[in-house]
């Protein structure tokens, strides 16, 4: 509900702007001046109650339109974004040593990752942007006359490409050449213009930011566009609603740029401000050992704005970031909720892929399975315990990176059993492997 937005507040200098005063960031701080969207919660509460949501029209994340910064007149993407299942995982809970575990399976999204929530929001906001004649693109111009761009290691790119394809909006995507082939294939299939960058994610982001400024494209980039947080926060709404507004004790999620964990924090903050939940869960951020910028900052108490970038190296491409673009929100999500950051090895991440699948039925890519590796680490360190109810965010499907899934299965000794094409060979194999 666009008229419920009161301001855009800079997270560095705390200056507030009208929503029509700036497009992305606080001009005092350039690209680092990320802002937060602020709301009139009394106005929202007068418009919608949590009990009304089940009967609200509009599927997926748009059921929460009263809590989103969008113009009701602008078209929504036709793809169903949101409504992903919260899967009970009692065997996983028993193995880790906590009371309950649920897995939020974001691999069920249209392009198979949580990033669809942000890209759907980006498409709507792009169509709200003023045109030359003062109208909006959504009402005065064909959507094909605008271009949306982003840089990504794969998932945000696929999400944007798919959403844009569904709405006939051109997309220009910058991805590092090291991105998994399956993710690049998605981009090409959706018809996006793909810039395969000979360099890491941070280089792709810099090139994308410069091109967007030169050409006037709508910029979807995380940590620059504040509305990406607003799209991702809807996952928190779904978690709370699925648990009948009884917030879990902890939510565990992998962290790269910091936008997803920041979005979850924003979503739970909204619900607390509305009185729909009585507490915000502890947020546990998980980073790969080779891409642990925020863990280092959190452990040392360093200034997140001045700590220099690292050189990231991890099998979990979706959380590989040398300088997290949304690091202010990412760090605040953990510190404000009395949560923790933990780091996990690539071996632990890969082993968690088949373990998560075996213990919950959810097939995850490395960045998503990192959350299970992180939950195990958090349990070992005493950050979660036997009385805790925990939600594990599985942010993307294992089909995004079949090579990593194969390596993970091999690491835990999961291999196919080769048999000759006759019944006796099958029975011998069954006996040999104690399968009854």
WOBEL-V566796 format. One record per residue. RES is the residue in three letters. NEAR is the number of other C-alpha atoms within 10 Angstrom. D_LAST is the distance of its C-alpha to the last C-alpha in whole Angstrom. Layout:
RES NEAR D_LAST
RES NEAR D_LAST
//
This chain:
UNK 17 57
UNK 15 60
UNK 15 63
UNK 18 61
UNK 20 61
UNK 16 64
UNK 19 64
UNK 26 62
UNK 21 62
UNK 21 62
UNK 17 60
UNK 15 62
UNK 12 66
UNK 13 65
UNK 13 67
UNK 18 66
UNK 17 67
UNK 13 67
UNK 18 64
UNK 10 66
UNK 11 68
UNK 12 65
UNK 18 62
UNK 23 60
UNK 23 61
UNK 25 64
UNK 13 67
UNK 12 68
UNK 12 65
UNK 11 64
UNK 15 61
UNK 20 60
UNK 21 61
UNK 26 58
UNK 28 59
UNK 22 57
UNK 21 57
UNK 16 59
UNK 21 59
UNK 15 61
UNK 18 58
UNK 11 61
UNK 14 61
UNK 18 58
UNK 16 57
UNK 8 60
UNK 12 58
UNK 15 55
UNK 13 53
UNK 16 49
UNK 11 49
UNK 9 50
UNK 12 47
UNK 9 45
UNK 8 48
UNK 13 49
UNK 11 49
UNK 12 48
UNK 14 44
UNK 16 42
UNK 23 45
UNK 24 48
UNK 18 47
UNK 19 49
UNK 18 52
UNK 19 54
UNK 26 53
UNK 25 53
UNK 22 56
UNK 22 56
UNK 15 59
UNK 13 58
UNK 10 60
UNK 17 58
UNK 14 55
UNK 19 51
UNK 20 49
UNK 11 47
UNK 17 43
UNK 19 41
UNK 24 41
UNK 24 40
UNK 20 38
UNK 19 35
UNK 16 32
UNK 19 32
UNK 16 28
UNK 16 27
UNK 19 25
UNK 16 24
UNK 14 21
UNK 21 24
UNK 20 27
UNK 13 25
UNK 10 24
UNK 21 28
UNK 18 29
UNK 19 31
UNK 15 32
UNK 21 30
UNK 26 30
UNK 23 30
UNK 26 30
UNK 24 33
UNK 26 31
UNK 29 34
UNK 25 32
UNK 20 33
UNK 22 36
UNK 19 38
UNK 26 38
UNK 21 35
UNK 26 37
UNK 30 39
UNK 28 42
UNK 29 42
UNK 30 44
UNK 28 47
UNK 30 47
UNK 27 48
UNK 26 50
UNK 27 52
UNK 24 52
UNK 20 54
UNK 22 56
UNK 22 57
UNK 24 58
UNK 19 60
UNK 17 62
UNK 14 66
UNK 15 67
UNK 9 71
UNK 9 72
UNK 9 71
UNK 13 68
UNK 16 65
UNK 22 63
UNK 19 60
UNK 14 63
UNK 14 66
UNK 14 64
UNK 12 61
UNK 18 58
UNK 13 58
UNK 10 61
UNK 19 60
UNK 19 57
UNK 23 55
UNK 25 54
UNK 26 51
UNK 28 50
UNK 26 46
UNK 27 43
UNK 28 42
UNK 27 40
UNK 27 44
UNK 31 45
UNK 30 42
UNK 28 43
UNK 34 47
UNK 31 46
UNK 27 44
UNK 29 46
UNK 25 49
UNK 18 48
UNK 13 48
UNK 16 51
UNK 16 53
UNK 22 54
UNK 21 54
UNK 26 52
UNK 22 53
UNK 26 50
UNK 25 51
UNK 29 47
UNK 23 47
UNK 17 46
UNK 16 43
UNK 20 42
UNK 18 38
UNK 14 38
UNK 15 36
UNK 21 39
UNK 23 42
UNK 14 40
UNK 20 40
UNK 25 44
UNK 13 45
UNK 12 43
UNK 18 45
UNK 17 48
UNK 22 49
UNK 15 52
UNK 16 50
UNK 16 52
UNK 15 50
UNK 18 51
UNK 12 51
UNK 12 51
UNK 21 49
UNK 27 48
UNK 23 51
UNK 16 54
UNK 23 52
UNK 23 53
UNK 12 57
UNK 16 57
UNK 25 56
UNK 21 58
UNK 10 61
UNK 15 60
UNK 19 60
UNK 11 63
UNK 9 65
UNK 9 64
UNK 11 64
UNK 20 60
UNK 23 58
UNK 22 56
UNK 29 53
UNK 27 52
UNK 24 50
UNK 26 53
UNK 22 56
UNK 22 55
UNK 23 55
UNK 27 53
UNK 25 50
UNK 28 49
UNK 27 50
UNK 27 48
UNK 29 45
UNK 28 46
UNK 28 44
UNK 25 41
UNK 23 42
UNK 21 44
UNK 22 40
UNK 27 38
UNK 19 41
UNK 18 41
UNK 14 37
UNK 12 38
UNK 13 41
UNK 17 43
UNK 14 42
UNK 25 42
UNK 20 39
UNK 17 40
UNK 22 39
UNK 29 38
UNK 28 37
UNK 28 37
UNK 32 38
UNK 34 42
UNK 30 43
UNK 25 47
UNK 26 46
UNK 28 47
UNK 31 43
UNK 33 44
UNK 26 47
UNK 26 47
UNK 28 44
UNK 27 47
UNK 24 49
UNK 25 47
UNK 25 47
UNK 18 51
UNK 21 51
UNK 22 49
UNK 15 51
UNK 16 54
UNK 17 54
UNK 15 53
UNK 21 49
UNK 19 47
UNK 14 49
UNK 17 48
UNK 23 46
UNK 22 43
UNK 23 43
UNK 28 42
UNK 28 40
UNK 30 41
UNK 31 39
UNK 30 40
UNK 32 39
UNK 16 41
UNK 20 42
UNK 28 44
UNK 28 45
UNK 28 48
UNK 30 48
UNK 21 46
UNK 16 49
UNK 17 52
UNK 18 50
UNK 11 50
UNK 9 53
UNK 9 55
UNK 12 56
UNK 11 58
UNK 18 56
UNK 12 58
UNK 7 60
UNK 13 57
UNK 10 57
UNK 12 54
UNK 14 51
UNK 14 49
UNK 20 46
UNK 18 43
UNK 21 39
UNK 18 36
UNK 25 36
UNK 25 39
UNK 25 40
UNK 26 41
UNK 27 43
UNK 28 46
UNK 22 49
UNK 23 51
UNK 25 50
UNK 22 52
UNK 24 51
UNK 25 51
UNK 24 54
UNK 25 51
UNK 27 48
UNK 22 50
UNK 18 51
UNK 26 48
UNK 20 47
UNK 16 50
UNK 12 51
UNK 16 48
UNK 13 48
UNK 19 45
UNK 20 44
UNK 26 43
UNK 26 40
UNK 24 40
UNK 22 36
UNK 18 36
UNK 20 34
UNK 15 31
UNK 20 31
UNK 28 31
UNK 27 29
UNK 25 26
UNK 28 26
UNK 29 26
UNK 26 22
UNK 22 22
UNK 23 24
UNK 14 21
UNK 13 18
UNK 14 20
UNK 19 22
UNK 15 21
UNK 25 25
UNK 22 25
UNK 31 28
UNK 29 31
UNK 34 32
UNK 31 35
UNK 32 33
UNK 34 30
UNK 37 33
UNK 32 33
UNK 29 30
UNK 29 31
UNK 28 34
UNK 28 33
UNK 21 31
UNK 19 34
UNK 22 36
UNK 15 34
UNK 13 35
UNK 11 38
UNK 10 39
UNK 18 40
UNK 23 37
UNK 16 36
UNK 14 34
UNK 11 36
UNK 17 36
UNK 19 35
UNK 25 34
UNK 27 34
UNK 26 33
UNK 26 34
UNK 30 32
UNK 30 35
UNK 28 34
UNK 26 31
UNK 26 29
UNK 16 30
UNK 25 33
UNK 21 32
UNK 17 29
UNK 15 30
UNK 21 30
UNK 23 27
UNK 16 25
UNK 17 27
UNK 23 26
UNK 18 22
UNK 15 23
UNK 16 25
UNK 14 22
UNK 10 20
UNK 12 18
UNK 10 18
UNK 7 17
UNK 9 15
UNK 9 17
UNK 14 16
UNK 9 19
UNK 8 19
UNK 8 18
UNK 10 15
UNK 11 15
UNK 13 15
UNK 15 12
UNK 14 10
UNK 12 11
UNK 16 11
UNK 14 7
UNK 11 8
UNK 9 10
UNK 10 9
UNK 8 6
UNK 8 4
UNK 6 0
//
